[in-house]
Amino acid sequence: MSSSPNPVIFHSWLPFVTLLRKEILRFWRVASQTLLTPIITASLYLFVFGATLGERLSVLEGFSYAQFVIPGLILMGVINNSFANTSSSLFMSRYLGGIVDLLVTPVTPPQFILAYTLAAMLRGSLVGTVVWVISTLFADLPWQSPLLGILMALLASFLFAQFGLIAAIFAHNFDTLSMYSNFLILPLIYLGGVFYPISILPQPWEKLSYLNPLFYLIDGFRHAILGVGDTGFLISFGVSGTIAFTLFCWAAWLIGKGYRLRS
């Protein structure tokens, strides 16, 4: 005798599945903007640092410059798109008033966060995967620890999905939202060791780089791929995991309270 799914459990998760499907379709319907544009941008970076400088420079012994910079470019695509997906979607819901309809549905705060987060992680992972595929035209990556590399990329995507939710809640307008990307995330990415190892920096800039939270994501991801980094993988994962958990708790508290969502 076959057992059927518990209808109570099924109906309790139906709003979550519907919201997740909505979020995935939202970025998929405009894939030329959400997926193609960042892929083209990353391809230009790869051409500049791979085809032109990749074989002429070396900042890490035993690896070409292209091999060094590609992990950072992959993670940059993951980070930017994960943040953009949750921040733009939630802010538009607030701006257009659609969030009010969503709040009266039987979606719990954890389901709310999970639906937005999974959609953002899917978008970030798609962009990161395509950037990696394109990067094979410029350099071969050794992938010393592929599972650890995937784990770090997923952690980075999760972290910035939470940050996107928080930014969307506190943003007053579109300009405020774009400031998070242009004046916070991008500078931290560029100063986090995407294009250079922080070990070559003079003091006090090397020590100050350890205060950059994105350094641990980038260095941990590169360490998993190349097998070398400026710090240990466990430290990178531990610091990044702590930040991700803190942001998740903050986002859960804000959404659970309905902070600035009902106004």
Helices and strands as residue ranges (DSSP letters): H 7-28, H 31-31, I 32-36, H 37-46, I 47-52, H 65-96, H 98-103, H 109-135, H 146-170, H 174-180, I 181-185, H 186-190, G 198-200, H 205-209, H 213-226, H 233-257
